[in-house]
Amino acid sequence: MSERRSNPLEGAFPLRKDERTWGPVALFGNSASAAVATWCFIIGGYVGNFLPAGQGTIVMVSGMLLGMFFVFLACVPIGARYGLEAVLSTKSPLGARGSYFALVLLFVSTLGWNTLLIIFCGRAGAEILISSDLLPESSRTATQIAVGLIGLAIVWFVLRGGPGTLRNVGPVVAVAVLVLAAFIIGLIVHQLGWSAILNARPAAPTGDNLLDYMLGVELLVATGFSWWPYVGAMVRLGSSTKKAIVPVASGLGMAVSIVCLIGLYSVLAVPESGGDPTTFLVQLGGLAFGLPALAFIMLANIGSTMVGAYAAALALKQEPAISRRLPWNAATGLALAASAVVLVFLATPFFDNFGTFLALSGVLFGPLCGIQIADFYFVRRQELDVRGLYVGKPGSAYWYVGGINLVGFLSLAAGVGTYLLLLDPITFEASGPFAYTTASIPATLVSLVLYVLLSPLLKCRRRAGEQQEVASSTKMRPTGT
């Protein structure tokens, strides 16, 4: 209990009502701060490969909100009602030991997103220094790495204050980056002309209009699913489900959709940019316009990296045994050190395969949301045994078979298989009814339905576990009592 008293927001215990101090402003600010970053440029750029400006703009909003709908069902009621982080809540559908799968998935996901942000941060910083003639062009690669490492150090230093720092810093960063994002969109439209953007054709359409549209939707749905770690980490700090929905949906859904338009319009107007406006902002608007825009990129990426590192560190500390041995500063340092290694040694191959990384969010997070929804709403009837989440031993509420819920993993595997049948996440080659269904949504629904159908096995296993626990306690009872 000393850990709860000293740092309840950073430990493994569920938060009490009086410990949930984030109001709507803090939730919106940190949601927007997490979402608004240069990954939006790449997402928008990928959509611009398939869709023109008009259809792409519609897809940005509809696809994102569709993916987030399932994430909300999976994370928000559990987090807001019980004060639980997302990984801990997966012990119910995956098992006491099976939840380590969700921990690894969250850590790898936030590692990927944070690494992408820091790569962009380094590129923007290098462009500022070189365009200002402070450094020669020959130093670009080394400068990108150095600026990225400095950005990681700043994030670690700020996160030493824990969630309290995020609550205060997040809204300020969010307002600043949204204003600068609007500035960049205005600059692009003003300099290149709205008619040129509107009439530009997609860079790499498939030739099938319906398939192109659904590929765009799939990219945004997968992006919505990728917010699972961020939503799970933030909503536990809010006071109620009702008060969390609108701020988080606005911050992660609408804000990111708007900023993705920068990438969409950039790739349509300047195809060789790939959606990244850092490649032409200085040439487009000169130093007076380009440098503030590049500064936005650095600020936005540091803000988003803070939330991602917080989510990863919090997930690491959800296991009480780990939490006792891993101080908060060490947990955040570990999360950021992994990004530093990729930045120094693997930046180029990682950046070149970002599309595959994005698609994998739909492959895995969609089915994970499916089994969470099925377990919480249809099997548990919105009731969790909170004590059972912390008792990882035979006979406990979520032990199942060897600490693993086989029903959960079977349902998860079925969802992943469904996705792969509909869309190859590496080549983006679609098959079957993908053009009518997407891949992430059927994968999520298959996992959800199969989990519900197999749920009677969970009840049988629970009864067997209860009988074992009763038998064990009876055996240990002193004779004659």
Helices and strands as residue ranges (DSSP letters): H 2-6, G 17-19, H 24-35, H 39-48, H 53-82, H 86-89, H 91-94, H 99-131, G 137-139, H 140-159, H 163-192, H 194-199, H 209-225, H 228-234, G 235-237, H 241-248, I 249-254, H 255-269, G 271-273, G 277-279, H 281-316, H 320-325, H 328-345, H 347-352, H 354-373, I 374-379, G 387-390, H 406-422, H 434-437, H 440-476
